[in-house]
Amino acid sequence: MEIALLPASDPNYAEQLTRTNMARYYLRRNIAWDTSRFESTWAELDNFEIYWNDNRVGVMRLSYENNTMHLRDFQLCREAQGKGVGKWCLESLIQRAKQDNFANILLRVYSENPAINLYKAKGFVVISEIDSLIEMELIL
């Protein structure tokens, strides 16, 4: 299995994948998708595309504050979910954060998102929960 995390070049792909994957969570919370907000964050974040066997299958978006790396968005298409791609991406992210001397990684995830199990398996712990939005942290 060949996986690569490369600088993103297509904000439309990232937005469509994110919008599709997040639709059920937004619908449940009555949140409307905001394209202009997505577009404005594109320039602010460090954006990556995930490739699996030469096929683009996801996006990962990061920001940095002091000694903290923030995983702002992590999306995989359905075909890549449950195949070890997400695990590889998180391991790669953790290695990068350690190499760059970050103290921790923070992320937020909705309480019913099955990715919580992956985050916990990689050592992330719940540090808060507000209105079913869980904040998780990995101390490096």
Backbone bond lengths (Angstrom), bond angles and torsions (degrees), N, CA, C in turn:
res aa  C-N    CA-C-N  psi(-1)  N-CA   C-N-CA  omega(-1)  CA-C   N-CA-C  phi
1 M - - - 1.449 - - 1.530 108.52 -
2 E 1.303 117.04 120.49 1.456 122.69 -179.58 1.530 109.41 -106.33
3 I 1.343 116.19 120.55 1.463 122.14 -179.12 1.519 108.66 -125.85
4 A 1.322 115.85 141.60 1.463 120.83 177.84 1.524 109.27 -139.52
5 L 1.309 114.71 145.70 1.459 123.38 176.08 1.527 105.75 -116.11
6 L 1.345 116.70 109.17 1.460 121.87 -173.59 1.525 111.02 -120.82
7 P 1.326 117.54 153.25 1.470 119.26 176.85 1.531 110.36 -53.87
8 A 1.321 115.79 135.44 1.466 121.02 -176.58 1.516 111.38 -74.41
9 S 1.327 115.34 144.69 1.457 121.19 179.51 1.529 112.50 -126.07
10 D 1.322 117.78 -4.99 1.467 120.41 -172.51 1.530 111.27 -132.73
11 P 1.342 117.46 90.06 1.463 119.33 179.43 1.520 113.08 -63.02
12 N 1.334 117.94 -27.55 1.471 119.81 179.19 1.521 111.32 -66.10
13 Y 1.335 116.56 -40.87 1.467 120.37 176.80 1.525 109.64 -61.93
14 A 1.323 116.38 -47.20 1.462 120.87 -178.20 1.520 111.16 -61.24
15 E 1.325 116.15 -43.43 1.469 118.80 -179.60 1.523 111.21 -65.42
16 Q 1.320 117.33 -44.94 1.465 120.04 -178.68 1.526 111.79 -62.95
17 L 1.329 117.16 -43.80 1.458 120.11 178.77 1.527 111.01 -64.00
18 T 1.318 116.29 -45.34 1.463 120.50 179.99 1.519 110.56 -62.94
19 R 1.313 116.31 -45.77 1.471 120.57 -179.49 1.536 111.11 -60.85
20 T 1.320 116.12 -42.88 1.467 120.69 178.86 1.524 111.33 -64.23
21 N 1.345 116.35 -48.91 1.463 120.11 -177.40 1.523 113.03 -67.04
22 M 1.323 117.06 -32.43 1.465 120.60 -175.86 1.529 112.94 -90.76
23 A 1.331 118.47 -6.42 1.460 122.25 -173.75 1.529 112.75 -53.80
24 R 1.316 118.37 -46.44 1.472 119.66 -176.87 1.521 111.59 -67.69
25 Y 1.330 117.89 -34.24 1.460 120.84 178.86 1.530 110.60 -70.99
26 Y 1.325 116.00 -40.97 1.460 120.31 179.03 1.524 110.82 -68.03
27 L 1.326 117.01 -42.06 1.463 121.16 179.23 1.526 110.56 -59.89
28 R 1.302 116.22 -44.86 1.464 121.50 -179.74 1.533 111.79 -60.59
29 R 1.324 116.94 -30.59 1.468 122.30 -177.09 1.525 112.82 -104.18
30 N 1.338 115.69 4.48 1.455 121.16 179.23 1.532 111.93 59.27
31 I 1.335 116.04 41.78 1.460 122.48 178.77 1.529 108.12 -102.06
32 A 1.316 116.52 131.36 1.467 120.92 177.46 1.526 109.49 -89.84
33 W 1.325 115.82 139.69 1.457 120.53 176.49 1.529 108.66 -66.99
34 D 1.327 116.76 138.78 1.456 122.38 -177.74 1.539 109.23 -122.45
35 T 1.326 116.25 96.11 1.458 121.23 -178.64 1.522 111.67 -60.92
36 S 1.308 117.80 -39.74 1.467 119.48 -178.68 1.526 111.06 -64.41
37 R 1.327 117.62 -35.57 1.469 120.24 176.95 1.527 110.07 -66.79
38 F 1.325 116.36 -43.17 1.458 119.55 178.15 1.527 109.93 -60.06
39 E 1.316 116.95 -46.12 1.462 120.80 -179.36 1.526 111.68 -60.95
40 S 1.328 117.32 -40.57 1.472 119.45 -179.08 1.528 111.44 -68.59
41 T 1.321 117.60 -34.57 1.470 119.21 179.43 1.523 111.47 -75.65
42 W 1.323 117.96 -20.60 1.463 120.47 179.95 1.521 110.85 -57.51
43 A 1.305 116.41 -42.27 1.463 120.68 -179.23 1.526 112.43 -74.90
44 E 1.319 117.15 -23.85 1.466 121.80 -175.94 1.524 113.29 -86.17
45 L 1.322 117.70 -25.91 1.460 121.60 -173.05 1.527 111.74 -102.40
46 D 1.313 114.54 162.70 1.452 122.84 173.77 1.533 105.88 -90.86
47 N 1.324 117.18 110.11 1.459 122.66 -170.56 1.524 111.76 -106.35
48 F 1.332 116.00 134.08 1.460 122.55 179.78 1.522 110.30 -129.70
49 E 1.316 115.12 148.97 1.462 121.44 172.11 1.525 107.68 -107.44
50 I 1.304 115.66 144.15 1.458 122.33 -179.05 1.525 108.22 -104.68
51 Y 1.323 115.47 126.72 1.464 121.64 178.00 1.521 109.35 -115.29
52 W 1.320 115.21 137.50 1.459 122.36 178.94 1.528 106.40 -130.24
53 N 1.319 115.82 117.62 1.473 121.34 -177.23 1.535 110.65 50.66
54 D 1.337 115.67 47.04 1.462 124.26 177.35 1.531 115.05 69.14
55 N 1.316 117.92 8.88 1.461 121.64 176.19 1.526 109.59 -109.11
56 R 1.318 116.90 133.90 1.466 120.74 176.80 1.525 108.26 -73.26
57 V 1.339 115.66 121.14 1.466 120.22 -173.91 1.522 113.94 -127.27
58 G 1.338 118.09 1.25 1.453 116.98 -178.52 1.507 113.87 -177.98
59 V 1.330 113.41 179.88 1.458 122.15 177.88 1.525 109.78 -139.55
60 M 1.309 113.81 150.46 1.464 121.51 174.82 1.527 105.55 -137.02
61 R 1.357 116.00 133.08 1.463 120.64 -177.03 1.525 108.75 -128.61
62 L 1.332 115.39 132.19 1.464 121.61 -172.75 1.517 111.62 -126.63
63 S 1.325 114.76 154.05 1.461 121.16 166.89 1.522 107.31 -138.49
64 Y 1.318 114.93 167.67 1.458 120.20 -174.33 1.528 108.47 -136.62
65 E 1.325 114.57 138.81 1.457 120.39 178.01 1.516 107.96 -145.34
66 N 1.340 115.29 117.60 1.461 120.54 -176.36 1.516 109.35 53.14
67 N 1.322 118.50 -120.33 1.466 122.30 -179.25 1.525 112.92 -100.58
68 T 1.335 116.09 18.78 1.461 120.93 -177.04 1.518 111.41 -113.77
69 M 1.336 115.27 131.67 1.461 121.74 170.74 1.530 106.67 -96.88
70 H 1.329 116.64 131.06 1.465 121.64 178.58 1.527 109.46 -108.52
71 L 1.317 115.92 122.51 1.460 120.84 172.78 1.526 105.89 -86.57
72 R 1.322 116.98 99.23 1.470 122.77 -173.06 1.515 112.67 -82.80
73 D 1.316 116.12 -30.60 1.456 119.25 -177.09 1.518 107.90 -158.07
74 F 1.320 115.93 135.85 1.460 121.63 179.17 1.523 106.27 -145.75
75 Q 1.321 116.08 107.12 1.460 121.57 -174.90 1.510 110.47 -127.48
76 L 1.318 115.28 135.38 1.463 121.85 172.87 1.520 108.53 -124.74
77 C 1.340 116.58 143.26 1.461 118.85 173.79 1.528 108.31 -68.14
78 R 1.293 116.24 158.52 1.470 121.40 -175.09 1.533 112.91 -55.61
79 E 1.327 117.04 -37.56 1.469 121.10 -177.20 1.523 111.88 -64.03
80 A 1.316 117.49 -25.37 1.469 121.02 -177.67 1.524 112.77 -95.24
81 Q 1.316 117.33 -10.86 1.462 120.42 -178.01 1.530 110.62 -74.16
82 G 1.324 115.25 140.01 1.459 120.46 178.52 1.520 114.49 75.65
83 K 1.327 117.67 13.65 1.469 121.66 -177.10 1.530 112.61 -112.94
84 G 1.338 117.59 6.45 1.457 120.79 -179.29 1.518 114.07 94.44
85 V 1.329 117.45 -5.10 1.461 121.10 -179.22 1.530 110.35 -67.01
86 G 1.321 116.52 -46.58 1.465 120.51 179.46 1.520 112.04 -62.10
87 K 1.314 116.10 -40.85 1.464 121.11 177.52 1.527 110.58 -60.38
88 W 1.330 116.91 -46.79 1.455 121.23 179.50 1.527 110.24 -61.40
89 C 1.320 116.98 -43.77 1.474 120.90 -179.18 1.530 111.12 -61.62
90 L 1.324 116.99 -43.82 1.472 119.48 178.91 1.521 110.99 -65.40
91 E 1.317 117.19 -42.53 1.470 119.70 178.00 1.524 110.76 -60.64
92 S 1.329 116.58 -41.15 1.460 121.49 178.17 1.529 110.68 -64.68
93 L 1.309 116.58 -42.01 1.462 121.34 178.84 1.526 110.95 -63.19
94 I 1.311 116.89 -43.60 1.475 121.37 179.91 1.529 109.73 -63.08
95 Q 1.330 117.16 -43.66 1.469 120.40 178.17 1.523 111.27 -60.72
96 R 1.332 115.52 -44.05 1.466 119.62 179.34 1.527 110.71 -62.46
97 A 1.321 116.82 -43.84 1.473 120.87 -179.55 1.527 110.65 -61.90
98 K 1.319 116.75 -40.42 1.468 120.24 178.09 1.525 110.67 -66.02
99 Q 1.316 116.92 -45.05 1.471 120.84 -179.83 1.529 111.63 -61.77
100 D 1.328 116.33 -34.20 1.465 121.24 -179.28 1.530 112.47 -89.56
101 N 1.334 115.48 8.71 1.474 122.80 175.34 1.525 115.24 62.11
102 F 1.329 116.56 35.98 1.461 119.24 172.06 1.520 108.85 -76.83
103 A 1.319 116.60 148.39 1.466 121.53 -179.80 1.523 111.84 -83.07
104 N 1.326 116.19 -28.19 1.457 119.61 -176.28 1.526 110.36 -162.12
105 I 1.336 114.47 167.59 1.468 122.56 173.48 1.526 106.20 -123.78
106 L 1.315 116.40 132.35 1.464 122.50 176.45 1.518 109.65 -115.56
107 L 1.330 115.95 147.67 1.456 121.94 174.17 1.517 109.14 -150.50
108 R 1.326 115.51 162.87 1.466 121.99 174.20 1.513 108.00 -127.04
109 V 1.328 115.28 143.32 1.457 121.16 -177.17 1.529 108.26 -150.42
110 Y 1.319 116.61 144.99 1.463 119.79 176.91 1.525 110.06 -71.06
111 S 1.302 115.48 145.55 1.468 122.08 -170.62 1.525 113.72 -59.42
112 E 1.321 118.77 -28.49 1.465 120.26 -178.14 1.528 112.70 -93.79
113 N 1.321 117.55 2.94 1.459 121.13 -179.78 1.530 109.97 -73.71
114 P 1.329 117.59 122.13 1.475 119.93 -178.87 1.525 113.71 -63.50
115 A 1.338 118.78 -15.56 1.465 121.40 178.08 1.527 111.61 -62.55
116 I 1.313 117.55 -18.24 1.466 120.74 177.39 1.528 110.31 -54.40
117 N 1.316 116.80 -38.74 1.473 120.29 -179.88 1.523 111.51 -63.78
118 L 1.319 116.90 -38.94 1.462 120.77 176.84 1.526 110.34 -65.01
119 Y 1.330 116.80 -45.49 1.463 120.24 179.95 1.532 110.79 -61.03
120 K 1.313 116.49 -43.59 1.470 119.89 178.77 1.527 110.76 -63.52
121 A 1.319 117.37 -40.61 1.467 121.03 179.41 1.527 111.47 -62.57
122 K 1.323 116.93 -27.37 1.469 121.25 179.47 1.534 111.56 -91.29
123 G 1.327 117.19 4.71 1.460 120.32 174.21 1.518 116.48 101.96
124 F 1.313 118.07 -1.43 1.456 120.16 176.55 1.525 109.83 -68.94
125 V 1.326 116.18 142.72 1.470 121.35 177.33 1.524 109.12 -123.69
126 V 1.320 115.34 150.27 1.461 121.48 178.14 1.520 108.26 -72.84
127 I 1.337 116.14 128.73 1.459 119.36 177.20 1.526 112.07 -113.83
128 S 1.345 117.04 -17.37 1.468 119.92 174.35 1.519 109.52 -163.90
129 E 1.325 115.01 160.40 1.459 121.20 173.83 1.519 107.74 -146.90
130 I 1.336 114.81 122.14 1.457 120.90 177.89 1.519 107.70 -130.69
131 D 1.334 116.03 120.78 1.469 121.49 179.10 1.522 112.29 49.77
132 S 1.304 116.84 47.75 1.465 126.40 177.66 1.530 114.17 64.48
133 L 1.331 116.58 17.35 1.452 120.90 171.48 1.530 106.60 -105.09
134 I 1.325 115.55 115.05 1.460 121.74 -174.25 1.514 109.37 -98.56
135 E 1.322 115.47 132.45 1.461 121.32 173.47 1.516 106.57 -102.46
136 M 1.334 115.25 130.83 1.454 121.35 -178.93 1.522 109.30 -123.73
137 E 1.349 115.23 152.97 1.447 120.23 -178.10 1.518 110.14 -139.66
138 L 1.319 114.03 144.15 1.459 121.53 170.85 1.516 106.52 -120.76
139 I 1.331 115.65 117.77 1.459 120.99 175.08 1.527 107.26 -82.24
140 L 1.318 116.84 130.26 1.474 120.78 -177.10 1.504 111.68 -96.81
